[in-house]
C-alpha cells in the first residue's frame, strides 16, 4: 500500500512538473482550437493579440490566458465558447458575436463542468452572456457584459446560473441584458456587482442560502425579484431607479427566512414588495423617494420590520 501511495504521488508531481505553456499567434499555433487539441490537463495556453474565429470548445482542464485582450468572435452564430471540462480558467479575452436565437440559448460562454474560473473578460454583442449549467463551484469575477441591441423581450440573460451550487459572482458589470438569473442552486454569493438597464437586475428562483452584498442594481425594470427561495441575505446593496411597469426595487414572492438589512432602496416605483412571504427580517434599510415605500400583500405574514429609515416616499 505504501508503494502504491508513493507511486501515485510521483505521478501527480510528474504531471505538475511537465505542465506546458502553449502559445497561439504568429509563428506559433494558428488557432486556439488547435492548441487545445494538443494540450493535456494542466497545461496553459497563452493567446497573443488578434482576432480568432469561434466557436471554441474546451474539453481539457487547462488555463486559457489572453494577452492584451485577444478577441474570440462567434460571427453571429451559435455559442462562442463552450467549456466541457472541470477546472478550466478563462482570463483576459473579448468574447463577442454570439447568435441571437433565444430558443437555442446562444451564449458568449456556456460552462457545463465543475469549477470554471471566468475572470477579467469582456463579453460584447452576445445574447446570453455566461451560462453556468450544472457547473458547481464556478467563479465569475471582474467581467463586463453588453447585450445585443434588441428589444428587452428578445434579449437573453447576461448571467444565468442553473443547478450550480457554490457559485461566486463578484465585481461584474452588465448592461443591456434581460436578467441576471439564478435557478435551483444553493450557497451562492453575489458581491460587488453592477447590474444596469435590464429587465430584472437580479432574479432568484428556487434557491437556498445566498449572500447578496454590496451590489448596485440601477435603472432596470425591476431591481431584484426573489421567488420561491429560502435563507437569502441581502446586505448593503444600492437599488435605485428601477421604474418599469411594476417598478419594484426589491420584490419577494413566496419567500421564507430572508434577511434584508442596510440596503439603500431609492427612487423606484415601489421600494419593497412582499407577497406570500413569512419570517422575513427587514432592518436598518433606507427607503427613500419611491412612489410607494413598502407594498405588503395580505399573504405576507409573521415578518419583522425594524429601524428602517422611511424618507420622502409619496406613500410610505
N, C-alpha and C positions, 0 to 999 in steps of 0.2 A: 504493500500500500504506500509506503514511504517513497519507493522508487517511482510509482505512478504519479504521486504528487510532485516530486522533483521534475519528472519529465513534462508534466502539464505546465508547471511554472516556467520551465525552459521554453516551451512553445510560445507562451504568452510573451515572454521577454523578447524572444526572437522576432515575433510578429511586430512588436512595437519598434524594435531596433531597425527592422527593414521597411518601415513605412516610408513611402517615397513622396517626392514632390514632382508632379507632372505639370507642364506649362502649356497653355493654349494661346496661340498668337503667331505672328510671322516668325518663320524659322522653327516653330515648334509644332504641336498638334494643330491641325487646321480647324477642327470643330471641338466643342465641349463634349458632344456625344461620343466622338472617337476616343477622347481621353478617358471618359467614364468607362467605356468598354475595356480599356486597357488597365484601368485601376483595379486594386484589390482593397478589401476592407481596411480602413485605417489610413489610406493614402489621402493626400491633399492635392487638389487641382487648383492651380493659380491661373486665372484668366486675365490676359492682357487687355488694354483698352481696345474697343472696337464694337461692331455690331455683329451679333451671332444669331443665326436663324433658329427659332424653335420649330416644333415642340422639342423639349428636352425631357428625358425620363432618367431618373436616378434610381438604380437598383442595387447600389452598394453603399455601405456605411462609410462615407467619405466626407471630407470637408471641401466645399467649393467656394473659393475666395476670389472676389473681383478686385482688380487693381484699377483705381480711378474710374469706377462705375462703368464697366462694360455693359452693353445692352443685350438682353435676350429678347428677341422680337418674335411674337407669335404670328405676325402677318394677318391679324384679324380673324383667325380661325382657331376654334377649339381652346384647350387649356395649354398655357405656355410651358409650365414646368410641373412635372409630376414626380413626387417622391414616394418610392415603394419600399425603401429600406429603413431600418431604425438608425437613430443616432447620426442623422445627416445634419451638417452645418451648411447653411447658405448665407453668405455675407458679402455685401458690397456691390450689388447689381442694380441695374434698372431693368425691370421686367415689364414689358408693355405689349399691347396689341393682342389681347385675347379675342375670342369670338364673342358674339352678342346674343347667343341663344340661351334664354332662361331655362328652357326645358332640359338642356344639356349641361347646365350649370358651368358654362365656360368660365375659367378662372385664370388669374395670373399664376397661382400656385395651388396645387392640390397635394396635401400630405396625407398619406394613408398608412403610416407606420409610426411606431413609438418614438418619442423624444426628439422631434426635429427642433433645431435651433435656427430661427429665421430672424436675422437682425441686420440693421443698417442697410436696408434695401429701399428702393423707390418703385412703387407699382403705379403705372400710368396707363390710361386708356384700357382699363380692364372692367369686365362685367362683375364677376365676383373677384375679390382680391386674393386673400389667403383662406383656403377651406381646409380645416383640420377635421378629417373624417376618421374616427377611431384611431386617433393619434395621441394617446395619453402622454402626459409629461412634456407636451410641446411648449416652446417659448417663442413668443413674438415680441421683439424688442426693437424700438427705435426705427420703425419702418414708417414710410409715408405712402398714402393711398389716394389716388384720384380716379374716380369712376368715369365711365363713358358719358358723353353729352347726350343723355337720354332723359325722357320724362321719368319722374320718380317711380311710377308703376312699372317701368321697363328695366329699371336698374337691378343689379344683384347686390348681395351683401358683401361689403368690403372686408369684413372679418366674419367667418362662420365657424363655429365650434359644434361638432356633432359627436356624441358618445365619446368624449375625450376628457378623462378625469385629470386633475392636477395641472391644467394648463395655466401658464402665466402670460398675461398680455400687458405690456408696460411701455410707456413713452412712445406710443404710436400716434400718428395723425391721420385721420380720414376726412375726405372732402368729396361731396357729390356722390355718395353711395346710397344704398337703401337702408340697411340696418347693420349694426354690429350685433350678431345674434348668437346666443349660447343655448344649446338644447341638450337635454338628457345627460348632463355632466355634473361631476361633483368636485369640490375642493378647488375652485377656480380663484384666480387673482387677476383683477383689473386695476392697474395702478399708474397714475400719472399720464393718462392718455388724453387726447384732444379730438373729440368726435363732433364734426360740424356738418350742417347743411345736408342732412339725410332725412329719412323718414323717422325711424327710431334711433336715437343716439346709441342706446344700449337696450337689448331686448332679451330677457331671460325667459325660458320656458322649461319646466320640469327639471330644474337644477336644485342642488343642495349644497349648502355651506360654501358660500363665495364671499370674498372680500373685494369691495368696490371702493377704492380710496383715491382721493386727490385727482379725480378726473374732471375734465371740462366738457360739458355737453351743451353746445351753443348753437342756436339757430336751426334746430331740427323741427320737424312737425311735432314730435314728442321727444323729450329729453331721455327718459328711461321708462320702460314699461316692463314690469316684473310680474310673471304669471306662473301659477301652479308650482311654486317653489317654496323652499323652507331653509331657514338658517342663513339668509343673506344679510350681510353687514355693509351699509353704505355710510362712509365717513369722509367728511372733508371735501365733498365734491361741489363744484360750481355748476349750476343748472340754470341756464338763462336764455331768454329769447326764443323759447320753443312755443310757437303760436300757430300750429296747423289747425285743422278742423276741431280736433279735441284739445290740442294745445296743452297737454299735461306736462308739467315739469317732471314729476315722478309719479307714475301710476302703478297701483298694486291691484292685482286681480287674483283672488283665491290664494292668498299667501299666509304663511304661518311663521311666527318666531323670527321676524326680521328686526334688525337694529338699524335705526336711521338717526345719525347724530352729527351735529356740527357741519351740516351742509348749508350752502347758500343757494336758495331757490328763488329766483327773482325774474320779474318781467315776463312771465309766462301767462298763458290764458288761465290755467289752473295750476297752483303751486303743487299741492298733493291731492291725489285722488285715490280713495280706498274703496274697494268693492269686494265683499266676500273675504275679508281679512280678519285674522284674530291673533291675539297675543303678540302684537307688534309694540315696540317701544320706540317712540319718536321724541327725541330730546335735544335741546341745545341747537336747533336749526334756526337760521334766519330766513323768514318767508316774507318777501318784500315786493311791492309794486306789481303784484299779479292781479288779474281781474278778480279771481277768487283765490283766497289763501289755501283753505282746506275744504275739500268737497268729499263728504263722507256718506256713503250709501247706507241704508238701514241694515245691510248684511255685514257691515264692519262692526265687530263686537269684541269686547274684552281687550281693547287696545289702550295703551297708556301714552299720554302726551304731557310732556313737562319741560319747562324752561325754554320754550320756543319764543323767538322774537317775531312778532307779527307787526309789520311796518307798512302802512300806507297801501294795503291791498284794497281794491274797490269794495269787495266783500271779504271781511276777514274769514 
